[in-house]
Amino acid sequence: MALPNHGANAHHVYERLGIRMPETVIDYSENVNPLGPPAFVFKQWSTYAQLITKYPDPLGEPFLSATAKYHDISIENVIVGNGAAEIFASLAKRYENKRAVLIHPTFSEYEATLSAYNVYIKEIIATGKLPLDEVLDEVEFAEVIYICRPNNPTGYLIPLEEIIQIAKYAKIYKCEVILDEAFLDFIDEKESFISYLKDFPNVIVVRSMTKMYAIPGIRLGYALASKQIVNDIRSRMPHWNSNAIATTVGAACLLEEDYRMQAIAFAKEMREHMTIFLEKWNCIVLPSVTNFICFQLPVPASSREFFEYLLAKGCVLRHTENFKGLDGKWFRVGMKERSQLDYLQKEMTAWFVENLSS
């Protein structure tokens, strides 16, 4: 039985498998900042009530200007979306009946949105280092290439110099590059491609506020690109596509530098803590720079049994059956508070002792 795609909304997995959902469930399949939103969000929540009775700004202010200032870029080069997913959906029609290159494993929304517009998709498999020559060869014949950096679900960070090389080559062949930097907040803005955009009108950088700032429920994302591309994306978006609470909270989030640095340090600490545990049990752990890790059991054939065992214990991992190149033989686990990771390790240990000990 095929498992549903799920990063979050774990109840769908329980329903599909017919497993009773425990009273307490910890969803390690979602990968937002486990520290929760910045403190101001809850402290000031009552002040946002007045925004409900007014129409929001059609361009996403005050978040639009805050984003432009944060990245030192003109507001003409920024577009605000109801989450990054809306931006990907609006971009897809740009490539109708054309050719796209996707590097798998990767975020499923790229293919899902492109498929609606009869886009021919060329797939390249790379769980780690890019086969750069193959990528460049395909760019010659494509209208767009999607690159998730850092990658979801593996956590791998393609070196910036390779992205610049791809962008230069793509520019020659009039191929656009969509860089999904949804998890780049967990590293360093110096790793972002945004400062190079002025030299590459063929590159579109998509960012999300969901992951770092833990606000998935109010949906907020943005893209940075040339004025022409921004206007083209906007032409396919509904009026008032971003709500006033999201844009107000989002603008303030960008000022929370101490919060962001704390989140980066915490994710690194938990990532290392979980990696040490998994490697102790001879699991293969892919190197990650963000707030999740991807691992494989020493006996991949036991993956479904392991997954269902943990579900029954209230631990929901992200399966990889729908990630090409991982094919259900790996798991993604989002970092959580230490006590929650310790609980996961306790339940994993019980399974390992029963099934892996000689």
Secondary structure, 3 states (H helix, E strand, C coil): CCCCCCCCCCHHHHHHHCCCCCCCCEECCCCCCCCCCCHHHHHCHHHHHHHHHCCCCCCCCCHHHHHHHHHCCCHHHEEEECCHHHHHHHHHHHHCCCEEEEEECCCCHHHHHHHCCCCEEEEEECCCCCCHHHHHHHHCCCCEEEEECCCCCCCCCCCHHHHHHHHHHHHHCCCEEEEECCCHHHCCHHHCCHHHHHHCCCEEEEEECHHHHCCHHHCCEEEECCHHHHHHHHCCCCCCCCCHHHHHHHHHHCCCHHHHHHHHHHHHHHHHHHHHHHHHCCCEECCCCCCEEEEECCCHHHHHHHHHHHHHCCEECEECCCCCCCCCCCEEEECCCHHHHHHHHHHHHHHHHHHCCC
